């Protein structure tokens, strides 16, 4: 390799880091390391990079097989992939939620409808006694194709869905609108900071482009303990993690465990970018 640099992985349509992530190259530079955004599907001389850290590759769900094959080809040349490739493969398919549930993790009530399943969304609500559900593809990101439904709308929502792919169906938690969804950030398995996300009053999606709001919060020690126990179920060492969920009757229920390309809100906590770099150095030294 002509130079050893760290790739902060993005994608060609949006090759630069998101605003809150732009602090990372400077944080790495302060530790004597060179890190820069590089699109996985762009024109890049990959021989210059020794490590790939997945950061804002937010189109992977549209071509997951190509994305994973590309990562495999890079790992085959000796590059280190973070988070590890086996974790990325597992975490890019939301079947992982049922895997975690089987290992004792408290998840939001969840069912996966396979293409061969005959059960309808109406039937899911009725058999599980849910008033409202949320459905989305098992491979997705950033609220991709996510829809909320009840008995009145279930049939029309189902007509819009592609039943040739597995679908994740979850009970809709009113706590999302009443209190909000928690996102806890971890670097190297150590808790860093927490954000509370809340949708606008007439929606259920917390992302800002749907009108949601986000702010830094002090996480309760019990929530930190519960989310840390979730990460303890992962066998591979993690550079970063975002644990998303809601608190129901005092207990944290996992909604998603984001180990591929979560937005980490690094701009909300002054020491967060440097803590990220410290976790990287500890993991790679």
C-alpha positions, 0 to 999 in steps of 0.5 A: 500500500502506498499509504495507510489511511482509514476509510470512513465509508460513505456512498457515491450519491452522498460521498461526504460525511453527515454534519455530526460525523465531520468531526471524525477526521480531525479527531483521528488527526489529533491521534496521528491518524489519517481518516477520510470519507470514501464512497464504497461505490465510487472511484477510489484507489482502495490500495491506499486504505488499510481499514474501512470504518462503516459510517454513512453507507446509507444505500446498502439496503437497496443493493445489499448483496453487492454491498456485502460482496464488495466488503468481502473483496476488500477484507480479502485484500487484508483490510480491517472492516469495522464493525466486523464483516460477520456482524455487518452480514448479521445486522443488515437483515432484521431476522437478527431481532428474533435471534437476540430474542432467542438469547434472552433480549427483551425486544418489542413484540415482533413477527417476521412474515416470510414470502411463503407465509399465508398470514395477513396483517389483519391476522397478525393484529388479531392473533397477537391482540395488537391495536396497531402494528408497524411493517417494513422490509427485513432489509431496510434503513432510514424508515425505508418502506415503513408503514403503520397500520390498524385493522381498518388499514391493514388490507390496503397497506398489505396491497402496497407491500411486496410479499416476495420479500420477508417483512418485519411486523412489530407492535406499535408502541404508543410510548414512542409518541408519549415519551419518545424513542431512546438511542444509546451510543456505545464506543468499544462497548462503553456507553457514551451518550443518549438521545431521545427522538420523538415524532411530530404529533401526527406521525410515528417516524422519528427521523428529522426528514419526517418532522421528528425531533432529537435531543441529548438526554441523561440516560437512566442508569437502569437503561444503560445497564439493560442496553449494555446487556444487549451488546454483551450478547454480541460475540465480536468486538464492536467499535460502535453501536447504537441501541434503539428502543422504548421503555415500557413499564420500566423495562427497555424494549429493543426496537433496533440494534444498529451496528452498520451505519448509525448516525452517532450524534457526535456533535452533541457531546464534545468528547465523543469524537475523541472517545470514538478514536480511543475505542478504535485505537484500543480495538486495533492496537 
